């Protein structure tokens, strides 16, 4: 396709249209895109030669389409131009209307300015009219205004004379006159009414004073109380046209009632001092019910029902007392007596039938909704203070009791006895009485305080028992060292054992039904430990007397004569004769421990290897001596009152069988039998006994000792305590053989 044909195919621009300039870049780009699309379409259509024959048809069609578009564009432009023409015409009409309105407003403004100038000329006349009206009102009220100063003075006289109703009527008349004057004068306050404010305040104070003394006036002058209440109630319904704050005499009256009660009963706190708090609380116990009775019988009839006088009285007294107690606890440190008094009074007396729980107090008091007099924190603080104070006092008393008891241990005479002949001291009873009395006193307040004091009592008793045990140790040490020789050392030890028994038997008084099981376990453990320590001290004294006698046992003299053991028995019997002053079951324990101590010393002496039998005759003598000694010890302690079933002396009979055996080859059977009876027997003990026989060869010894290893370890017989484990044996002589060699 040539360039001329391409130019003919370009779309033509309608006449009258103009190409968009550079200020319309979007239109220019759209036109370029349209031209490009048309060229692309034309190049696609007329690419083949046979399509050129139809070029005329395409040209005529495009011409028709172009003409149609131009016609439509002309129609749209023509319609737009007609609308613009209509809008211009309407704008011209609106402009004409606005010009007319502007002229009318200008004329009205001029008229208003003229009227304002005319009004200014009338202002003096208006002021004259107002003044004329005020003068006319004053002329009408002048006779009454002249009487105002006299009426004010008269009202003040009525107030001073406590004629409150008349004073209030007079005051209201003056205030009514003031309102009638205030409105015509346009809010102008006349100097003649300046005294009404102080006058009203004076009457309000008189009403408050009467309300504050309601209890006294109800008995002496109820008419004055009724007048004050009526004045407060009538004034509560007062209305005024003036913008004045309400006087609210009703609230002032109620507040005065409350403040009067507080001032009468709680004006001053009790001064610190012994008994001051108790006296103050006792005075309240008498005064508060009387005050409530007065309110119900005398004050309530003088007041309107909506005052709820009895309830007001009860709640006011309660809240005032509560606040007063809070101040007291913040300012004063209470002792144990005052703390107990306050707790008992607040928790029991105050709510009891003597005061707020009185049957004579009607339901109008509504005491069921009162707050607790003491908060939980207050009760907790008071209980802790009480327990601390009581604990300090108990500690001091128990220490005094212990010091007094310890001072008697060094006396030149034996301990005191009761009618039954037992050593006796009032100390256990004093200790338990102190603790029980404090628990009983605490139970009068609350269960929580009782529990606290009970726990404190058990703690103090445990501490006392430890101090008692320490004092016994010092007492024994000083005596044994010779620093303080005590003429009756053992009797006083036995007396303390009676004290321990008395405390143990009376400990049930510290275990009421509400105490949890096991609470006394620490105290019982301390008592058992104290008993063991006392017994140990007594047995140490017995050992000091017996050890020199056992130094000669066994010996040749022991084989041939019973004198050595007779001396032991005599010394033991003489030592134990004071045991008769000890109560059961402690005396049985002492006798059992004493018998066991003698037997242990006997066994200790046998195990020392100081005697070796030279032949069968001496072995027979030794066996017979063991039998006789066992019988002698048995008779001794049976005579002292010890039951045979708990004695340890039968161990000597078992050793007798070991010495009395004639065939050494059967020693293994005897050793096995000894092991069955006394599982704590060791090889060293058996070796020492075999050394005592003197006829056991090395092989026989090994065979006998091997029987200790045969079979399981036997259990100790029921009720039998260990013996041999407490008996030391002499150390074996060092061997002269080397570890790798053999002994000949």
Buried (B, 14 or more C-beta within 10 A) or exposed (E): EEEEEEEEBEEEEEEEEEEBEEEEEEEBEEBEEEEEEBEEEBEEBBEEEEEBEEBEEBEEEBEEEBEEEBEEEEEEEEEEEEEEEEEEEEEEEEEEEEEEEEEEEEEEEEEEEEEEEEEEEEEEEEEEEEEEEBEEBBEEBEEBBEEBEEBBEBBBEBBEEBBBBBBBBBBBBBBEBBEBBBEBBEEEEBEBBEBBEEBBEBBBEBBBBBBBBBBBBBEEBBEBBBBBBBBBBBBBEEEEEEEEEEBEBBEBBBBBBBBBBBEBBBEEBBEEEEEBBBEBBBEBBEEBBEBBBBBBEBBBEBBEEEBBBBBBBBBBBBBBBBEBBBEBBEEBEBBBBBBBBBBBBBBBBBBEEBBBEBEEBEEBBEBEEBEEBBBEEBBEBBBEBBBEBBBEBBBEBBEEBBEEBBEBBBEEEBBEBEEEEBBBBBBBBBBBEBBBEBBEBBBEBBEEBBBBBBBBBBBBBBBBBEBBBEBBEEBBEBBBEEEEEBEBBBBBBBBBBBBBBBBBEBBEEBBEEEBEEEBBEBBEEBBEBBBBBBBEBBBEBBBEBBEEBBEBBBBEEBBEEEEBBBBBBEBBEEBBEBBEBBBEEBBBBBBBBBBBBBBBBBBBBBBBEBBEBEEEEBBBBBBBBBBBBBEBBBEBBEEBEBEEEBBBBBBBBBBBBBBBBEEBEEBBEBBBBBBBBBBBBBBBBBBBBBBBBBBBEEEBBEBBBEBBEEEEEEEBEEEBEEBBEEBEBEEEEEEEEEEEEEEE
